[in-house]
């Protein structure tokens, strides 16, 4: 699934909420690319809530990208809600993700 349209909307509208909950079409690779693209333009992003809940095809690559997103300097947003429930997570990613939060 190509998320470039969503990326354009998020960048152009200053969206504060991105809710992708339960989207079975999202792949680990497509969501990681979306997050990486957002990090390239941090001053244009104002996301306060991000939900990836129950996105069944999302995996470790996305979790790692979320960790990097949380550590991005100079970002004009305060991500105050992050829902990763229902996403299987390797134990080795628990500590880095917790440290990023």
Residue pairs with C-beta under 8 A, 6 or more apart in sequence:
1 23
1 25
1 26
1 27
1 30
2 30
3 26
3 30
3 31
3 33
3 34
4 37
6 18
6 34
7 34
7 37
7 38
9 15
10 18
10 38
10 45
10 47
11 38
11 41
11 44
11 45
14 44
14 46
15 46
15 47
16 46
16 47
16 48
16 49
16 77
17 47
17 48
17 49
17 50
18 47
18 49
18 50
18 51
19 49
19 51
20 26
20 31
20 51
20 52
20 55
21 51
21 52
21 53
21 54
21 55
21 83
22 53
22 54
22 55
23 55
24 55
24 56
24 57
25 57
26 52
26 55
26 57
26 58
27 57
27 58
28 57
28 58
28 59
28 60
28 61
28 62
29 61
31 52
31 55
31 58
31 62
31 65
32 61
32 62
32 64
32 65
35 62
35 65
35 66
35 68
35 69
36 65
38 45
38 47
38 69
39 65
39 68
39 69
39 72
42 72
42 74
42 75
42 76
42 77
43 74
43 75
43 76
44 76
45 75
45 76
45 77
46 76
46 77
47 77
47 79
48 77
48 78
48 79
48 80
48 81
49 79
49 80
49 81
49 82
50 66
50 79
50 81
50 82
50 83
51 81
51 82
51 83
52 58
52 62
52 66
52 83
52 84
52 87
53 83
53 84
53 85
53 86
53 87
54 85
54 86
54 87
55 86
55 87
56 86
58 87
59 87
59 88
60 89
60 90
60 93
62 87
63 84
63 87
63 89
63 90
63 93
63 97
64 93
64 96
66 82
66 84
66 97
66 100
67 93
67 96
67 97
67 100
68 100
69 79
70 79
70 82
70 97
70 100
70 101
71 100
82 101
89 97
